[in-house]
């Protein structure tokens, strides 16, 4: 049984391709998130939302749009995650876009925890920079900034204190599709020797794939990040990115992997990114099904934060 889970909303699409993800925290609450958590036996409290940010075209910074808003959102998230972790709570972050993973990891560092790990469940590697892609959406560049790769936006890479925020050994990918990566990303993967458990492995055996990815991470507190575009969009039309039709895991398969991840005694924070409620307009069951996945996964969390063989600071 999990300890207290505090839920933070990050209603921001500032770093995205368009508006939409800003609606996700409200949509998940409206779909009965807290009732589902209670029914599953999860002791949860609503820690509120950060200020809303809705994407607008940043024509003055086409390759790194709305970076000031992204930095403001993530520094606020870092503060809140650190406060809640220091109180002994586990944390569920409702994004928003994938940059929320940086705020979670920065919050763990703010608490003073060492040897932290990030399980990054995503179709993409998010290792691009404004120099490697013309897209301009920082949600496709989050980990590049966490690792402080060449060509990053200084304000974002330096927003969390000493740079880099992350070392390569702190990251393990799960569910990524190499065909959806850029040449730049593939070169960085090889250069940094990042741990990858690919989409094919996740499809073949979700629980085993999650266990494999988790073994690559340090023996300290853990953030699990889920970008819903890892999913088969036809099975669960939730993601801002719609090119995952008929590929990727179903909700049930993702649930099997996520249950393993949050049951790991290292787990402290779960972040959700890239959920765009407008995508589910034609499938009104999609968001409630995702809420059910979150509740059932969190119900299996192993033990209260800060207990067990691995203390909160790692070993």
C-alpha positions in Angstrom: 0.0 0.0 0.0 1.3 3.4 -1.0 1.8 6.3 1.4 0.2 9.7 0.8 0.1 10.6 -2.9 0.0 14.4 -3.5 -1.4 15.4 -6.9 -0.1 18.5 -8.7 -1.5 19.8 -11.9 0.7 21.6 -14.5 -1.8 23.1 -16.9 0.8 24.2 -19.5 1.1 23.8 -23.2 3.7 26.6 -23.5 6.5 24.2 -24.6 4.2 22.2 -26.9 3.3 22.2 -30.6 -0.1 23.8 -29.9 -2.6 24.4 -27.2 -4.4 21.4 -25.6 -2.1 19.8 -23.0 -3.0 22.7 -20.7 -6.5 21.1 -20.3 -5.1 17.8 -19.1 -5.1 18.2 -15.3 -8.7 19.5 -15.3 -9.9 16.7 -17.6 -8.3 14.0 -15.5 -9.9 15.4 -12.4 -13.3 15.7 -14.1 -13.0 12.1 -15.2 -13.0 11.0 -11.6 -9.3 10.7 -10.8 -9.7 11.2 -7.0 -12.7 8.9 -6.8 -10.8 6.2 -8.7 -7.8 6.6 -6.4 -9.9 6.4 -3.3 -11.7 3.3 -4.6 -8.4 1.7 -5.3 -7.3 2.4 -1.7 -4.8 5.1 -2.6 -4.5 7.9 0.0 -4.4 10.9 -2.2 -4.7 14.7 -1.7 -5.1 17.4 -4.3 -2.1 19.8 -4.1 -3.6 22.1 -6.6 -2.4 23.5 -10.0 0.4 25.7 -11.0 -0.6 28.8 -13.1 -2.1 28.0 -16.5 -0.1 28.6 -19.6 -1.6 28.2 -23.1 0.6 27.9 -26.1 0.9 30.8 -28.5 3.2 31.1 -31.5 6.5 32.7 -30.4 7.6 34.2 -33.8 10.6 35.9 -32.3 12.1 32.5 -31.1 10.9 30.0 -33.7 13.3 27.2 -32.7 12.7 27.4 -28.9 9.3 28.8 -28.5 7.9 30.2 -25.2 11.1 29.3 -23.2 10.4 31.9 -20.5 7.0 30.4 -19.7 8.5 26.9 -19.7 11.2 27.9 -17.3 8.7 29.6 -15.0 6.5 26.6 -15.0 9.3 24.2 -14.2 10.9 26.2 -11.5 7.5 26.4 -9.8 7.1 22.7 -10.2 10.5 22.1 -8.7 9.6 24.1 -5.6 6.3 22.2 -5.1 7.8 18.7 -5.7 10.6 19.4 -3.3 8.1 20.7 -0.6 5.9 17.6 -0.9 8.7 15.1 -1.0 10.2 16.7 2.1 6.9 16.2 3.9 7.2 12.5 3.1 4.6 12.4 0.3 4.8 10.6 -3.0 3.8 12.8 -5.9 1.7 12.5 -9.0 2.3 15.3 -11.6 -0.4 15.8 -14.1 1.1 17.6 -17.1 1.3 19.4 -19.3 4.1 18.4 -21.6 7.1 16.2 -21.1 9.4 18.9 -19.6 7.6 18.1 -16.3 10.1 15.3 -15.9 12.8 17.9 -15.4 10.8 19.6 -12.6 10.4 16.3 -10.8 14.1 15.4 -11.0 15.1 18.9 -9.9 12.7 18.6 -7.0 14.4 15.4 -5.8 17.8 17.1 -6.1 16.5 20.1 -4.1 15.6 17.7 -1.3 19.2 16.6 -1.3 18.7 13.1 -2.5 21.5 11.4 -4.3 21.7 8.7 -7.0 18.2 9.5 -8.3 16.9 7.8 -11.4 14.5 8.6 -14.2 12.5 5.9 -16.0 11.4 7.6 -19.2 8.4 5.9 -20.8 8.0 7.5 -24.2 7.9 6.8 -27.9 10.6 9.5 -28.4 14.0 10.2 -26.8 13.4 14.0 -26.4 17.1 14.6 -27.0 16.8 17.3 -29.7 17.9 20.9 -29.3 17.0 24.1 -31.1 20.0 23.4 -33.4 19.0 19.8 -34.3 15.3 20.4 -35.2 13.3 23.2 -36.7 10.1 22.3 -34.8 10.7 24.8 -31.9 8.6 22.8 -29.4 10.6 22.4 -26.2 8.6 19.3 -25.2 10.7 17.4 -27.8 13.9 18.7 -26.2 13.5 18.1 -22.4 16.1 15.5 -21.8 18.6 17.3 -24.0 18.3 20.3 -21.6 18.5 18.0 -18.5 21.7 16.6 -19.9 22.9 20.1 -21.0 23.7 19.1 -24.5 25.3 21.4 -27.0 22.9 23.9 -28.5 20.4 24.0 -25.6 18.6 27.1 -24.3 20.8 28.4 -21.5 17.9 29.6 -19.4 16.2 26.2 -19.4 19.4 24.1 -19.0 20.4 26.3 -16.1 17.0 26.7 -14.5 17.6 24.0 -11.8 20.9 24.9 -10.3 24.3 23.3 -11.1 24.5 22.0 -14.7 23.8 19.4 -15.9 20.7 18.4 -14.0 21.0 14.8 -15.2 23.9 12.4 -15.9 23.5 9.7 -18.5 23.5 6.9 -15.9 20.4 8.4 -14.3 18.1 7.8 -17.3 16.6 4.6 -18.7 14.2 4.7 -21.6 11.3 2.4 -22.0 9.0 2.0 -25.0 11.0 4.2 -27.4 10.8 3.7 -31.2 14.1 4.4 -32.9 12.3 5.1 -36.2 10.8 8.2 -34.5 14.2 9.7 -33.7 16.4 12.1 -35.4 20.0 11.5 -36.6 21.1 13.9 -33.9 19.3 11.8 -31.2 20.7 8.5 -32.4 24.3 10.0 -32.3 23.7 11.2 -28.7 22.3 7.8 -27.6 25.5 6.1 -28.8 27.8 8.8 -27.5 26.3 8.9 -24.0 25.6 5.1 -23.8 22.0 5.7 -22.6 20.0 2.7 -21.5 17.2 1.8 -23.9 14.4 -0.8 -23.6 12.6 -0.4 -26.9 9.0 -0.5 -28.0 9.3 -4.0 -29.3 10.3 -5.3 -25.8 7.5 -3.4 -24.1 5.0 -5.0 -26.5 6.4 -8.5 -26.1 6.3 -8.5 -22.3 5.4 -5.2 -20.6 6.3 -6.3 -17.0 9.6 -7.8 -18.0 10.5 -4.8 -20.1 9.8 -2.5 -17.2 11.9 -4.6 -14.9 14.8 -4.6 -17.4 14.7 -0.8 -17.7 14.5 -0.4 -13.9 17.7 -2.5 -13.4 19.7 0.1 -15.4 18.9 2.8 -12.9 20.8 3.9 -9.7 19.8 2.5 -6.3 18.1 5.7 -5.2 14.8 7.6 -5.4 13.0 7.2 -8.7 10.9 9.3 -10.9 8.7 7.5 -13.5 7.7 9.7 -16.5 5.0 8.6 -18.9 4.4 10.4 -22.2 1.0 9.1 -23.4 2.2 9.1 -27.0 3.9 5.8 -26.2 0.5 4.3 -26.6 -1.3 2.9 -29.6 -3.3 6.0 -30.6 -6.1 3.9 -32.0 -6.5 2.0 -28.7 -6.3 5.1 -26.6 -6.6 8.5 -28.5 -5.0 10.7 -25.8 -1.7 12.1 -27.1 -0.9 15.4 -28.7 1.2 13.4 -31.2 -1.2 11.4 -33.3 1.3 9.5 -35.5 1.2 6.4 -33.2 -1.8 4.8 -34.8 -1.8 1.0 -34.6 1.7 0.9 -33.0 2.8 1.0 -29.4 1.3 -0.7 -26.3 -2.4 -0.7 -25.5 -3.5 0.9 -22.2 -3.6 -2.5 -20.6 0.0 -3.2 -21.7 1.2 0.2 -20.4 -0.7 -0.5 -17.2 1.2 -3.8 -16.7 4.5 -2.0 -17.1 3.6 1.0 -15.0 2.4 -1.2 -12.1 5.9 -2.7 -12.0 7.5 0.7 -12.0 5.6 2.3 -9.2 5.8 -0.9 -7.1 9.5 -0.5 -7.1 10.5 0.7 -3.6 12.6 3.4 -5.1 9.6 5.1 -6.6 8.7 8.7 -5.4 7.3 10.7 -8.3 5.1 9.8 -11.3 4.8 12.4 -14.1 2.3 12.4 -16.9 2.9 14.3 -20.1 1.4 15.1 -23.5 -2.2 14.2 -22.8 -4.4 16.4 -25.0 -8.1 15.9 -24.0 -9.3 17.2 -27.4 -7.9 14.0 -29.0 -10.4 11.9 -27.0 -13.5 13.8 -28.1 -14.6 10.9 -30.3 -13.8 8.3 -27.6 -15.3 9.5 -24.3 -14.1 6.4 -22.5 -10.4 7.1 -23.2 -9.7 9.5 -20.4 -11.7 7.5 -17.8 -9.8 4.4 -18.9 -6.5 6.2 -18.4 -7.7 7.4 -14.9 -8.4 3.7 -14.1 -4.9 2.8 -15.2 -3.4 5.4 -12.9 -5.5 4.3 -9.9 -4.8 0.6 -10.4 -1.0 1.2 -10.9 -0.7 3.5 -7.8 -2.7 1.0 -5.7 0.2 -1.4 -6.1 2.9 1.0 -4.9 5.0 -1.0 -2.5 5.4 1.1 0.7 5.4 4.6 2.2 8.1 6.9 1.0 11.3 6.8 2.9 11.0 3.3 4.2 12.5 0.0 3.2 16.0 -1.2 2.3 16.6 1.8 0.1 16.4 5.0 2.1 15.2 8.2 0.4 18.7 9.3 -0.4 19.8 6.1 -2.0 22.7 4.0 -1.2 
